[in-house]
Amino acid sequence: MRTLWSLCCAASLCLAASQDAYAQREALSTSIHGREADSWKIATRIWQLAEPGYQEVESSKLLADWLEAAGFKVERGVAEIPTAFTATYGTEAPVIAILGEYDALPGLSQDAVPYRQLRDGVTCGHACGHHLFGTASASAAMAIAEQIKAGTIKGTVRFYGCPAEEGGSGKVFMSQAGLFKDCAAVLHWHPSSENSAGDRSALARMAVKFRFHGKSTHAAGSPEKGRSAVDALELTAHASELLREHTPDFTRIHHVITSGGKAPNVVPEFAEIYYYVRHPDGDVVQDVYRRLLLCAQGAALATETKLDIKFEGGTREILPNNALAQIALKNLRELNDLSYTPAEAEFALKIQETCDEKPSLDTIKTVVDRSGQTGKGSTDVGDISWLVPTTGFSTSCWAPGTPGHSWQVIAGSGTTIGKKGMQLAARVLAVTAWDLYTNPALLREAQAEHERRLGQRKYQSLMQPGQKAPLDYRKNPD
């Protein structure tokens, strides 16, 4: 009888603890829902500003001021980057980091309408949804801070304001500045056309601008006196095309010509070509980059022009962490409540008319497990993941089937479709962080996995020695 009584008491205590845990998780969602209007106001303003990498002066200030008003200790201009900041609440271990981004892409102006329409006076656009990214992450950090203040969580939450993810590698410089050295885990998310999670990796990347300087002259009157910078550029481009055949599988080499002369009757004295090199293995990227340099150097030699090399940075592949990924995946599945109103469905269908892929709109109600996959993009989150156990996920913030970095993304993420995905992300971030604070065994498991995946390897940046953040790489986004 006594044993039965003990079992009943234990069951009652477990039930009470479970109900208490559920209530605390619900409190996080309630907190995030309560600031929905403010969150959307800030996200919309960042969407309107559309500031490119390292130029996000107003966007970063909006988020930093918002967090500071919520009681966070804000440190601005970290890592010698004016638009980078950290916002910390709490003083105890563990420190859980939540990443936020807010840079826009150049050459992609668009209104929040389901057809191509540029915005007056705006040349950039949030074609990757970073206005939602930073805002949701900040809201999640605030929800956690409230629980720390109430005493239901012991630990510290730190929001990282990360500029210039789109090619500027802001997080790499923040990592090198030691800003993540006391973190136990790092959480992030990204807007998408689907809901997904899992221990997914990404491609490592190196970026470079080759600038050729020649000698101008009359192209018809005295061509022999000229040395064409464009000739050097074209030779480089041709050589890199031939190089593709002789690179390891899954290599990506892509470029744009950022300057190619002004008039046909003037031998161009300046030309510039901008390259990205990608691969799932950062060591392979380094070797392909070495060979790409030979293409440019050979072109300069052949055309008797001068070559200047402007290295724009490099990011490592993501080191996955399944222990953390499974927590985020579980929470995303449990919390996903996305649905479209009739007006939103109509908007999404009109967007899909302009896209090649047209999945059912009902796919926003599902969650895709991306475990074990390697994404085709790159992110500077990769460098952080080599230092601290890290995981991320995506939520549907624009019409299913919408390709990334497109005007359709800007249109969809500027509407309530984007707002719903942003709010879901904030809740998943907060609840996942809560799981880590309240179950130390999860953090220990994540750390052990991180050490196993590293093995004998050590983190090695793909940056050049002593390189500083390229603060002017988007200075003239036109």
C-alpha positions, 0 to 999 in steps of 0.5 A: 500500500505504501509503495502504491502511495509512493508511485501515485505521489511520484506520478502527481509530481511528474504531472505537475512538473509537466504542466508547469513546463507547458505553462512556461513554454506557453508564456514564451509564445504569449510574450511573442504574440504580445509584441507582434504589432511592434515586431511587424512595425520594426520588420516593415521599417527595415524592409522599407529601408533596404540597407545593404551590407555594412550600410545598415545604420538605421536597421541595426539601430532600430533593433539595438534600441528595441532590445536596449529598451527591453532591458538588454545591455547593448554593445554597439560597433563590436568587432570594429564594425559600425553596424554590428552589436550584441545585446545581453540579458543575464549574468549566469551560465549558460549563455545561449546566443540567438543570431539576427541579420538585417542586410538587403541585396543590391539591384532588387527593388520591389513593392509588396505586390504580386507583380514586378514593380520597382519602388521609387528611389530604392535600388536594394531589397530584402530578397532573403528576408533578413528584415524578418530574421533580425526581428524574430530573433530579437523578439525571441531573445526578449521572451527568454529575458522575461523568463530570466527576470522572473527566475524561471530560467537561469542563464544568459541570452545574448542577441547578436546583431550580424551585418552583411551576411550577403557576401560581407561575412560579418559573422566571421569577423565577429567570431575572430573578435572572440564574441562567441567564446563564452557561448554554450550554443548558438541558434539561428533561423532563416526565412524560406518558402518552406518550413524545415530543420535538421542537421543541414550543412552549407557550402563554403565560399570565397569571394574576390574582385579582380581589377585590371588596369590598362592603358586607354587610347583611341580604339581605331586611331591608335589601338596599338598604343592601348592595353585593354583592361576588358581584354584581360577581364574576358580572358579571365572569364574564359579561363575560369569557364575552362577551369570548371571541367577540371574541378571537384564535383559540386564546385560552383564558380560564378561571377558578374562583371561590375565594370567593363568599359564605357565606350567602344571607341575607347580602349578601356583602362579599367575593368572589374570582375567579381567571383564567388567560389563554393564547395561543401569542403572549405579546403577544396574552395581554397585550392580552387580559389588558388587556381582561379587566381592563376587565371587572372594572373595569366590574363594580366600577363597576356594583355600587359595589364596590371592586376589588383586583387581585392579579396572580399572574404570567405566563409566555412561550411556549416558544421552540423549538430544533430543534437540541437537540430532534433530539438529545433525540428521537434519544436517546429513541428509542434508549433507550426500553425501556419495558414493563409487567409483568402487574401493571402492565398490569392496573393500567393497564387498570383506570385506562383504564376510568375514562378516555375514551381507551384507547390500546393499552398498546403505545404506551409502546414508541413515541416521538412526534415533536411537532416544530412543534406548540404544546402546549395547556398553559403552563410557566415554562420558556418564559421560560428558553427566550428566554434560553438554547437549551432543549429538553425531552421527555416519557416515559410515566409513567402509563397511555396515555390518562390526562388530565393534572391528574387523580387517575389521574395521581397513582395511576399515577405513584405506582407502578412505572409512574411509576418506569420512566418516571422512569428512562428520562427520567434516562438521556435527559437524561444522554446528551443532556447528554453529546452536548453536552459532547463535541460543541461544534458541537452547542452552536454550532448550537443557539445560532445557531438561538436567535439566528435565532428571536429575530431582532430581538425581545428577551425581555420578561417578562409579569410586572408591573414589580418583581413578587416571587414570590407566595410565599403563592399556595398558602398555604391549598390547601384 
